């Protein structure tokens, strides 16, 4: 949820600066993938939505991959094939000391922890809903707080009032706090990375702008980043990766309606710019990936 923290953080947030340059273009080219194809055994209480949120895969893609009906119950112990490969956005997101940086791609609903330009961890996330979008740009980590108090912004209080729900001005630390147990304040005014008591909401566009992570993931990120860590938030619905194991394409819905739809010709241009030849690419696979927009890195090499 996007909001201003009280006290020192509210002052610090006025000091944000353009530290990194987001990538641009209809198809962003990269050389790195995250994730893998794996088997997952269904546990008691699992749902397709919860599984998709934890692994960073749309729940309907999990269902279709495994031949499941969307509303069918999940038998405990059943093995599901999970493909959560994602293309790591290519940005100049290594900080000045070359230590750690954060790359966030809103359409992917993924956060990547980088070290010297190499992805070291990938986390599914929730970002801002289309009516309350996450801002795009570079940032610096300005504050870290464990067990935060949520000072509800006036804008969210007004939303509560307009929806006819009780207006809350402050939520103390605890299981009902929408921030979870960790808050990472960013230099983009009103923006932060935090946990959530509703992990099934991850891998969606559902927040008031802030970046929401699974409780276990935000705990790890909280330990890995420091005040001063640099990062960038980009908006790249279509990505191409040229890797030693082949060429991959990943396409997402343009929920914020910020880009014209990428075409096969746009991919063709990206392939050429990456120094590859057209005969290396399975063009029907490219067209299918762009049409379905499943949000998974699909191999589009011809052989």
C-alpha positions in Angstrom: 0.0 0.0 0.0 1.4 3.4 -0.9 1.6 5.8 2.0 3.8 8.2 3.8 5.5 7.0 7.0 5.5 9.4 9.9 8.5 11.3 11.1 12.0 10.9 9.6 10.9 8.8 6.6 8.4 11.3 5.5 11.2 13.9 5.4 13.6 11.5 3.6 11.1 10.7 0.9 11.5 14.2 -0.5 15.1 13.5 -1.3 14.6 10.9 -4.1 16.7 11.3 -7.3 17.0 9.7 -10.7 19.6 7.0 -9.9 18.9 4.5 -12.6 17.6 4.6 -16.1 14.7 2.2 -16.9 14.9 0.2 -20.1 12.6 1.2 -23.0 11.2 -0.1 -26.2 8.4 -2.5 -27.2 10.5 -5.6 -26.6 13.3 -5.5 -24.0 16.2 -7.8 -24.6 18.0 -9.6 -21.8 20.4 -12.5 -21.2 19.1 -13.8 -17.9 16.3 -16.1 -16.8 14.9 -16.8 -13.3 12.9 -19.8 -12.2 12.7 -23.3 -13.5 10.3 -26.1 -14.5 9.6 -28.2 -11.3 7.1 -30.5 -9.6 5.1 -29.5 -6.7 3.0 -31.8 -4.4 -0.3 -30.3 -3.4 -0.6 -29.8 0.4 -3.6 -29.4 2.6 -5.2 -26.0 2.2 -3.6 -25.3 -1.2 -5.5 -23.5 -3.9 -4.5 -22.7 -7.5 -4.4 -19.0 -6.5 -2.2 -19.7 -3.5 0.2 -21.9 -5.5 0.4 -19.4 -8.4 1.0 -16.5 -5.9 3.9 -18.4 -4.2 5.7 -19.4 -7.4 4.9 -16.4 -9.6 2.6 -18.0 -12.1 -0.9 -17.1 -13.1 -3.3 -19.5 -11.5 -5.1 -20.2 -14.7 -1.7 -21.1 -16.4 -1.1 -23.6 -13.5 -4.5 -25.1 -14.2 -4.1 -25.3 -18.0 -0.5 -26.7 -17.7 -1.8 -29.5 -15.5 -5.1 -30.2 -17.3 -7.2 -29.0 -14.4 -10.6 -27.4 -14.4 -10.4 -24.0 -12.9 -12.8 -24.7 -10.0 -11.9 -28.4 -9.5 -10.6 -29.3 -6.0 -6.9 -30.1 -5.7 -6.2 -33.6 -4.4 -3.6 -33.6 -1.6 -0.4 -35.2 -2.8 -1.1 -34.6 -6.5 2.1 -33.5 -8.3 1.7 -30.4 -10.4 4.1 -29.2 -13.0 5.1 -25.6 -12.3 6.9 -23.5 -14.9 7.9 -20.2 -13.3 10.6 -19.1 -15.6 10.8 -15.3 -16.1 13.1 -13.0 -18.1 15.1 -10.7 -15.9 14.7 -7.1 -17.2 17.9 -5.7 -18.6 18.6 -2.4 -16.7 21.7 -0.7 -15.5 20.6 -1.5 -12.0 23.9 -2.2 -10.3 24.5 0.4 -7.6 27.6 2.6 -7.4 29.4 0.2 -5.1 28.5 -2.8 -7.3 26.9 -4.6 -4.4 23.2 -5.0 -4.6 20.3 -3.5 -6.6 16.6 -4.1 -7.0 14.9 -4.4 -10.4 11.1 -4.4 -10.4 8.9 -5.0 -13.5 5.3 -4.1 -12.8 3.6 -6.2 -15.7 5.7 -9.2 -14.6 4.8 -8.8 -11.0 8.3 -9.8 -10.2 11.1 -8.3 -8.1 14.7 -9.2 -8.9 17.6 -8.8 -6.5 20.8 -8.1 -8.4 24.5 -8.3 -7.6 27.0 -6.8 -10.0 24.3 -7.0 -12.8 23.6 -10.7 -12.1 20.2 -11.8 -10.7 20.7 -13.6 -7.4 17.0 -13.9 -6.3 13.6 -13.5 -7.8 10.4 -12.8 -5.9 6.8 -12.7 -7.0 5.1 -9.6 -5.9 1.9 -7.6 -5.9 1.9 -4.1 -7.4 -0.6 -1.3 -7.7 -4.0 -2.0 -9.3 -4.7 -0.1 -12.5 -6.8 2.5 -10.7 -4.0 3.1 -8.3 -0.8 2.3 -10.3 2.7 1.8 -9.0 4.9 4.7 -10.2 7.7 4.0 -12.6 11.3 5.2 -12.1 14.5 4.9 -10.2 14.8 4.9 -6.4 17.0 4.5 -3.4 16.2 2.6 -0.2 15.8 5.3 2.5 14.6 3.4 5.5 14.0 -0.1 7.0 11.5 -0.9 9.8 10.6 -4.1 11.4 7.1 -4.5 12.9 5.9 -1.2 11.4 2.9 0.8 12.4 0.7 1.7 9.4 -0.2 5.4 9.4 -3.1 5.3 7.0 -2.8 8.0 4.3 -5.6 10.5 3.9 -6.3 9.2 0.4 -6.9 5.7 1.7 -9.0 7.0 4.5 -11.1 8.8 1.9 -11.5 5.6 0.0 -12.7 3.8 3.2 -15.2 6.6 3.7 -16.5 6.5 0.1 -16.9 2.7 0.4 -18.9 3.0 3.6 -16.3 1.1 5.7 -15.0 2.2 9.1 -12.3 4.8 8.7 -9.0 3.7 10.3 -6.2 6.2 10.8 -3.5 3.9 12.3 -2.9 0.1 12.5 -0.4 -1.1 15.1 2.1 -3.9 14.5 0.5 -7.4 14.5 -1.2 -10.0 12.4 -3.8 -7.5 11.0 -1.3 -4.9 9.8 -1.5 -4.7 6.0 2.3 -4.1 6.0 3.2 -7.4 7.6 6.4 -7.4 9.7 8.8 -5.6 7.4 8.7 -2.2 5.7 11.4 -0.9 3.2 10.9 2.8 2.5 11.8 4.1 -0.9 12.8 7.5 -2.2 9.8 7.6 -4.6 7.3 9.6 -2.5 4.8 7.4 -0.7 6.2 4.1 -1.9 7.6 1.1 -0.1 8.2 -2.6 -0.2 6.5 -4.6 2.5 5.0 -7.9 3.6 1.3 -8.8 3.8 -1.0 -10.9 6.0 -2.7 -12.1 2.8 0.0 -14.0 0.9 -2.5 -15.3 -1.7 -2.7 -11.7 -3.0 0.9 -11.9 -4.3 1.5 -12.0 -8.0 -1.4 -9.6 -8.7 -2.1 -5.9 -9.3 -4.0 -5.3 -6.1 -2.2 -2.8 -3.9 -2.5 1.0 -3.5 0.8 1.3 -5.4 3.3 -0.2 -3.0 5.2 -3.5 -3.7 3.8 -6.4 -1.6 5.9 -9.5 -1.0 5.3 -12.9 0.6 6.2 -12.7 4.4 9.2 -15.1 3.9 10.4 -13.2 0.8 10.3 -9.7 2.3 12.1 -11.0 5.4 14.9 -12.2 3.1 15.0 -9.0 1.1 15.0 -6.9 4.3 18.2 -8.7 5.4 19.8 -8.3 2.0 19.3 -4.6 1.3 20.6 -1.6 3.2 19.7 2.1 3.4 21.3 3.5 0.2 20.6 0.4 -2.0 19.5 1.5 -5.5 16.8 0.1 -7.6 14.5 0.8 -10.5 10.8 0.1 -11.3 10.1 -0.5 -15.0 7.0 -1.2 -17.1 8.0 -3.8 -19.7 5.1 -6.2 -20.7 7.2 -8.0 -23.4 10.7 -9.3 -22.9 13.2 -11.3 -25.0 16.1 -13.3 -23.6 19.0 -14.6 -25.5 20.7 -17.3 -23.4 23.1 -20.3 -23.9 20.1 -22.6 -23.7 18.1 -20.7 -26.4 16.0 -17.7 -27.1 13.0 -17.0 -24.8 10.0 -14.7 -25.1 7.7 -13.6 -22.2 4.5 -11.6 -22.7 2.2 -10.0 -20.2 -1.1 -8.1 -20.3 -0.6 -4.3 -20.5 -2.9 -3.6 -17.5 -1.9 0.0 -17.2 -2.4 0.6 -20.9 1.0 2.2 -21.3 2.3 0.4 -24.4 0.9 -0.4 -27.8 0.8 -4.2 -28.2 4.1 -5.7 -29.3 4.0 -7.4 -32.6 5.9 -10.2 -34.3 7.8 -7.5 -36.2 8.8 -5.9 -32.9 10.2 -9.2 -31.8 12.0 -9.6 -35.2 13.6 -6.2 -34.6 14.7 -7.2 -31.1 16.2 -10.5 -32.4 18.2 -8.6 -35.0 19.4 -6.1 -32.5 20.6 -9.0 -30.3 22.7 -10.2 -33.1 20.7 -13.3 -33.9 19.3 -14.4 -37.3 15.6 -14.9 -38.1 16.0 -18.5 -39.1 17.0 -19.3 -35.5 13.5 -18.4 -34.3 10.2 -20.4 -34.3 8.0 -17.5 -35.5 4.7 -19.4 -34.9 5.8 -19.9 -31.3 6.5 -16.1 -31.1 3.0 -15.3 -32.4 1.4 -17.8 -29.9 3.3 -16.3 -27.0 2.3 -12.8 -27.9 -1.3 -13.8 -28.4 -1.7 -15.8 -25.1 0.3 -13.5 -22.8 0.7 -16.2 -20.2 3.5 -14.4 -18.4 5.9 -17.2 -18.6 9.3 -17.2 -20.5 8.6 -19.5 -23.5 11.4 -21.0 -25.6 11.0 -19.7 -29.1 14.3 -21.0 -30.6 13.6 -23.0 -33.8 16.1 -25.8 -32.7 
